């Protein structure tokens, strides 16, 4: 009895996952998009049948303190992008942020080693801390980017 119930529940989950995937449409962007662009910038995307979807961007540029940029694609047609974020937001990646953070710490260590013999070990730690803090504060995060030809999944918008 339990085995039958588990198999039925597994079949139900697979069927629902297949149905939900069938409702999405893949669109191909026709131009490069970036969080550097101003909010309200219009864009277009095509589906496999050749239908053109129009929309505009809502952007937030990358800021200081390694904050990544983000953008939301707002379509004029009744579709919404399917992303990991429930709001449909595209964000800059974390790889560059981690590289910049590691580079800041490496530069701090180099500054510490350079002034260690001159001003002493205790004061050199303060120099290293100042170098690391200033590099982290003044570096920007990664901009969110989508290139022409990239594909995005969209689903029908739910009317409320």
N, C-alpha and C positions, 0 to 999 in steps of 0.2 A: 504494500500500500504506500509506504513512504517513498520507495523508489519510483513508483508511478507518479506520485505527486511531484517529486523533484524533476522528473523528466518533463512533465507537463509545464511546470514553471519555467524550466530552461527553454522549452520550445516557445513559450509565450514571450519571454525576454528577447529571444532571437527574432521573433516575428515583429515585435514592436520596434526593435532597433532597425530592422530592414525597412519598415514603413516610414520611420522618421528620417532615415537617410534618403529615401526615395523622394521626399518632399523638398530637398535642397536642390539648388541649381548652381552650376559652376559658371562664373563670369570671368572674362579676361579683360584686364585693364588696358585702355588704349593710350595712356600717358603715364609718366612718372609722377608719383605722389610722395610728398614729404611733409613732416610736421613743421618744416621751415616755411611752408606756404601760408599765406594769410587765411584766416577763417573765412569761409564763404567761397573759396575757390571751387569752380565747377569742374566736374570730371565726367567721363563716360566709360562704360564697360559693355562688352558684348557677350551674349551667351552663344552656345554652339549652333543654334538655329539662325543666328544673325540679328536677333532683336537687340536694340541698343537701349541701355538703361542709363538715365541721367541722374546726377546727384551733386552734392557739394560737401566740402570738408569742414569739420570743426577741429581746429588744431590747438595744441599747446606745445610751444617750443621747448627744447631742452634748456634747463636752467643750470645755475651754478650748483655746487655741492653734489655733482654727479647725478643730478635728476634727469631721467630720460624724458624725451619728447613723446607725445602721443597724438593720435588723430582718430576721429570717428567719421566713418563714411555714412552720410545721410542720403538715402535714395529718394527721388521724387516718386518712383514707382512703389507699389506696396510690398517691398522686400526689405529685409534687414540682414546685415552680415552675420555669419555664424563664426564666432571666435571662442577662445577659452574664457574670455571675459564676458559676462552676461550683458554688458552694455554695448558690445560690438566694437570695443576700442582696440586699436593697434598701437603697440608700444615699441620703443627702441629696445634692442637686445642688451643682455647683461655681460656679454663677453668683453666688449670694449671697456665697460665700466670696471670690470675686475682687472683688466690689463692696466688701466689708468691708476687704479688704486694700488696695485702691486708696484707700478713704476714710481709712484709717489713715495712709497715706503723704501724702495731701493735708493731713490735719490736722497732720502733722509739719512739712510745708512752711509752713503758716500759722503754727505756733508759732515756727518759725525766723525768719520775716519779722517777726513781732510783737516779738521780743526782740532782733533783730539790731542796731538802733541803740542800744538801752539798754545791753546788756552786751558788745557786740562780736561780730564775725562768728565767731570761733573758738569762744567759749562757746555761741553760739546753735546751733551744730551739735550740741553735746552735749545741749542741750534738745530739739532736734528728734529726735535718736536716742532719748532717753528717752520722749518722747511716742509715737513710732512703736512702740517695743518694748512699752510698757504697753498701748497699744490692741490690738496683735496678741495679747498674752498673755491679756488679759481678755475678749476677744470669743469667743463660742461659735460653733461651726459650724452648719450647716443640719441640721434634724431630717429624717429620712426620713418621708415621708407618702404614704399611699394613701387616696383618698376613696371614699365610698360610690358605687357605680356604675362605678368604674374596673374595667377588665378585666385579667386576668392569664392567661398561658398556663401550663398544667400538662401534664406528661407522666407516663405510668405509672412508678412507682418500680421500679427494678431490684432484684430479690431477690438476695441474696448467699448 
